[in-house]
Every structure is written in structure tokens, then in C-alpha cells.
Amino acid sequence: MLGGLTLLGYMLLLSQDTPSLREIENPEWSYASVAYTADGVELARYGRQNRTWIPYDSISIHTRNALIATEDHRFYDHWGVNLFRMTSAASQTILGKLGLPFDRQGGSTLTQQLARNIYNKQIGFEVSIERKLKEAVTAVRLEQLYAKDEIAEMYLNTVSFLYNAYGIEAAARTYFDKSASDLDLLESATLVGLLKGPYRYDPQRNPERSKIRRNTVMQRMISQGWLDKETYEAVKDIPTETKLRTADVTQSVAPYFAEQVRRWVTKWGQENNIDIYGTALRIETTLDSRLQSAAQDAVSTTLDGLQAVVNCEWSARSSPRLQFGADISKYQNDPCHTDPNNHWAWFWERNSTLLNSYIRESARYRSLRNDGKSDEDTFDELLNNSTFIDSLKTAKSRVENGFVAMDPSNGHVKAWVGGRDLSIDWYDHVGVAKRQPGSIFKPFTYAWAVDSDYSPESVYIDSVFQYKDEVTGTIWSPQNFGDISSGEQMTMREGLARSLNTVTAQIIHDINPRNVADFANLMGIKSDLDPVPSLALGTSDVTLLEAVNAYSTFANRGIQTDPVMVTRIVSETGQILYQYQPKQKEVLSEETASVVIDMLRDVINMSYGTGIRIRNGYGLYGYDFAGKTGTTQRGADGWFILMHPELVTGAWVGFNDRRMSFRSSYWGQGAHNALFVVGGFLADLKEDENLMISIDQTFPPPPYSNRTNLNTDPENRVKW
């Protein structure tokens, strides 16, 4: 009796250091903001703790039963503390500390564990009698304020798992990619079993140990009458299949897009004094998960093939291009690709100086130099490190890609693939990387000319001319691809479809590069453009997103709309905190836009058009397509943008380092690399009637008039 009173008095004294009544009534939770695709698929979670609250009666009955049977089978009978268990645990812990053969015991009820989980700052984690008593005091207060099911709900929503998953809902989605309401018996027992030791019983790292612990949980369910022995015997040897998907952005259905959304929402939160990492926001985005899946399949298939091409092209002194032709499967099945020792072997043998430069430019080199090592010692160490050199060569010779699809009517981004693998390369080739656009920039020159009353049928000579810059005195004399010019007359229409540099150079010479630069900026190119004649051939760097956005302005009849990623942000209580408001402006007349689109139809439809393979290579007949290919010097960048009234798609293919390139001019062309990505994507869509673009949707016909070129005589060119 006296001992009990003493213990009670000591607990009252400790209560001064436990959570206050206000803290217990209003515990602080940290939630993750969750982003969703337009078709309702979870895109990503942004938070310090990945947690989503779920009501107790929405949690699987298997999970609830497993929890009570395993952690506290007297949960519904005690008032927060089990004095017998606590006294026994305290005694054995003390005796163990004295060196006697007693193991440390827990002795905490479910309510006490909850108290420790949510008030760990006040209670602490020290293994001591004092901490146990603080737990007990807080547990009793919790029992006074909340019903039993509310306490169990709080526990299941606050307990921590691995992979930054907090609460049963986050754990269910992390380990099994499903809601906690859908967990079956084996999954429930596995997650409850994890509570004893998340690392030790992790089904990913230790599947056998996890299965033993899972079966122990089910045996305790049997002892409480919540599971029959026959069911247990039938399932005890069945492994629990996991489907791990962490909240890490690299695990998202669209990782590069998810990262761009995170940056946008973070900035929005800062501007509006909202902590997106600790608030349960619902972020609704424009992405379509089905289109995204098709895009990623197209990128993966195409880039795997193109990687085999470059691995083989650079493997030996003689490229297999003439032997293998355009059959990618021959590259993929040949030892020049299947044997990693052959990859780029001749290239590195021939370019040892470039490899030396890459070594000195590496982060590892800078790190060793910062540690005080000399240049010579650092270089020699890395050059002789075969693992480092192999990794460096692989990274530099990896073919990369960017792909984006946009609804031209409203700017909604529907698919976004920023690269082959975010976990390997965080460099986003859609919205961040800037590269020379090559010939995909030409339509802006032609559009300005058309808007200035030049006719698509105006005639130019396909011949090399010299242009002198009167300010700098430099001579510009652009050649066509392959240094071939016919000397024949070509209309503007044909010059664009054939992607002739000679014709394009004459046009920009007539209309002034500054006009073209300003016009492209209005269309959606946000990057700074150098207003020089070579701008017409795509010498100023832009992003793929900018280029597709600018083409969307053509497709939207001259109405420019900036790309949209987030449409709405909703608070936990349902309050709309952000609603996208369309901001559109007319920057080009519908008449001019329809004329340029009609000219770009020839790129796709005419036998000499550089984009004809989108038809005969992928069977995409009947659709109203217009587009443009693009290739930069030495095949460092390949581009293709395709317009349809419902969707504008664009792809870039190349290497992160511009000093790397395709070896043959054939594979280095956008028509033979980037076009394959877009073609694969649209061919995939064509097979699904729910995703396919409409074959009946068409661009408006061009209202052609009797306009003539103001200056059609090549001999009459004024110096710019």
C-alpha cells in the first residue's frame, strides 16, 4: 500500500514534465503534401514525414486485429497502463542493469507507446524508470480524452516505418502500393510485425526473417480468436509479395515532372507563407499517367536501341553503319554492343586527350585536389582507377533524351520525360537543359516572313550566298546539310519542308534577325536569343519545353499560353488555396498561323519532307500532322516536334556533353533519332481508343491570297 502511494506521488511529481493538457488535446502532426495526375494517380509526396491520415474504420480489419493481438491484447480492458506488466518490466530492467541475468523489458501498453511516439520530445527515449512513468502519466491522460478506437487510430497513423513512411497508410502504399483499407491478412501481419524492428524485419532486405515475424503475429491472432488455425496453416508458407514504391521523387510515375512540380509548389508556398512539407495539401497537376507511361516506354525502347547504335559506331575503326544499315536490331545483337569492352573502344583510343579533360573536370578530381593532393598525383590516381574510368566513360557516352507532350489549347503538360533515369542523372532535358535547336527554329523565320506579306510560294535559289556583317566585317556563308545545294529555284514552302539552310538564310537576311528573335520570344521562347543571321538555323540555345510551347502557339491559332503543370491546390479541409487562371494572348494572327502550319504539313506529307517517317515508319496515316526535324553540327543534337490540334509533342536526343556525338550523319539526324521517340509514343497511343488523338480533328485551312515576296530577286539582296 505504502509503495503504491509512493509511486503515485512520484508520478504526480513527474507529471509537471509531461505534455500539457492542451498539447495532448491538440497534438502536432507533420503531413506530406500529395500531388496527383489529372487522371487521379498519385504522382509524388512532398514532406518531412510521408504521412496520410486514415480513419480507424477504414483500415483493414486484418491490420486492426493484428495490432491489438500483437502489441496489447488487453488494450480494451486497461485504462492506459498495465501495472502488472509495467512493474515486471521495471523490475527486470533494474536487475539487468545490476548485472543479473534479466533482459530489458518493454512493458508498455499501446497507449503508452502512442504517448512516446507523439510526445517524444517531452518524454524522451532514455531507458529508465522515469521515462516509463512519464509514459504512464501521459497514457492515462490520453485515455481520459480519447476513446479506445481513437487511440488505436492515432497509433496506426503515427507509428514510423522505413523509407520515411509514417503511419499505416504511407506504409501500405510504400510496401504494397495500395491503401491500408485494402491490406490482406499476410500484408497486415507483415506491417504489424515490422513494429518490433523495422530494419530487422524489413521484407525487402530480410524476407525470411520478415516471414517468421509475420507468422508470429498470425499465431497471436489465433490466440485471440481472430484467426483460425486452418487459415494459418494454409498461408504460413506463402511469401508476402511486396511492391516497393517509396515517396522518393525518383520512384514517381513521372520523376522529372514531379521534381519540377515540387520546385513550383515550394516557390508558391514561400510566396504565400505555406509550408508544403508539413501541410497535407492536395496538389492537382495536368499530367496524364497513361500518356506518361506511353512516353516512358517510347523513350526506353528508342534510347536502348540508339545506345546500341553509338556503342557499335564508335567500337572500331570502321563503323558498321554500311553493314547494318537502319536495322537497329543488328546493332543490338552484335558483339560491338553485347560485349561492354567494345563500347566506344575506338573513340576513347582516338580521343585520349578528351578523356584526360573529362578526368580533370570530374567532381572526384576536384574533391581530391581540395584535399590537398597535387594535380599530377590526383590525375595519376584517377587514370589508374579502372572503376572510376569505366564509370566516367559510361556517363559521358550515355545517350540522353527529353520528351514532352502538351495540349496546345490550354498549355497543359500531359507527359514529361526529362531523361533516361532520374536516379542516375538529375539533369532535366525538358525544362532545364538548353541546347541549340537547329532546324526546328526555322519556322519562326518563315512565320515572320509570312506575317510580313511573303507568300509560301515565293521563289528563292537553292545556292550558297555570302553575307557580310557591316559592323563586324565577318562573312556568313551557310551551306545545306551535307554541303549540297541544287542551284534550282525553290519556293519558301519547299525550302522549309526540305530544311534548306540556303533558302532560310536568304529569308532572314531580308527580314532582319532582330525581328525573328523578338517574334520567337513572343511565341513562347523565353531564352535570350542572339539576333544574328545564323539565328535562323538555330544557333541560340533553348529548352525543349520552350520549343514545344512555341509550336503550341502555332497549333492554337496564334494564341500563346505558358506551360501549365499545376491546376489546383486544396487544403486538408477542402479549401481551394490555388486555382489556375488561364492567361492567353494573341501573338500571331490565325491566318498566318494556319499558313505556317500548312507549310509544316509538307515536312510530314511530302516525299522529300524530313519528317515523312512519321507516316511510313509508324503507320500514322490520316492524322492532320505538321512538324519539323532539327539537327545541329556533328549530330550533337537531334530534335523533332510534331503538331496535332489536340497534342503537340517534342523530343530531343543527344549527349550531356556537346563534345560527344553520333558518329554517322545518318543516326545523328533528328529524323533518325528524336523522331523515333515521338513516333513510338503516338503509335502506342493509336492502339488505345481511350488515349488516341482524334483522326477527325484538323487545323483550319490556310486562306491563301495573292501576296508576293517583297524581294524575290537573289541579285537584289541588301546587305544586313
Secondary structure, DSSP 8 states (H G I E B T S, - for coil): -HHHHHHHHHHHHHGGGS--HHHHHS------EEEE-TTS-EEEEESSSEE----GGGS-HHHHHHHHHHH-TTTTTSSS--HHHHHHHHHHHHHHHTTSS--------HHHHHHHHHSHHHH----SHHHHHHHHHHHHHHHHHS-HHHHHHHHHHH-B-STTEESHHHHHHHHHSS-GGG--HHHHHHHHHHTT-TTTT-TTT-HHHHHHHHHHHHHHHHHTTSS-HHHHHHHTTS--------SSGGGSSSHHHHHHHHHHHHHHHHHTT--TTSS--EEEES--HHHHHHHHHHHHHHHHHHHHHHHHHTTSSS-THHHHTT-HHHHHHSHHHHSGGGTTHHHHHH-HHHHHHHHHHSHHHHHHHHTT--HHHHHHHHHT-HHHHHHHHHHHT--EEEEEEE-TTT-BEEEEE-SS-TTT----TTTT--B--GGGGHHHHHHHHHHTT--TT-EEE-S---EE-TTT--EE----GGG-----EEEHHHHHHTT-HHHHHHHHHHH-HHHHHHHHHHHT--S----SGGGGGS-S-B-HHHHHHHHHHHHTTTEEE--B-EEEEE-TTS-EEEE----EEE-S-HHHHHHHHHHHHHHHHSTT-TTTHHHHTTT--SS--EEEEEE-GGG-EEEEEEEETTEEEEEEEE-SSTT---SSHHHHSGGGTHHHHHHHHHHHHHT-TTT---SS-------------S---GGG----
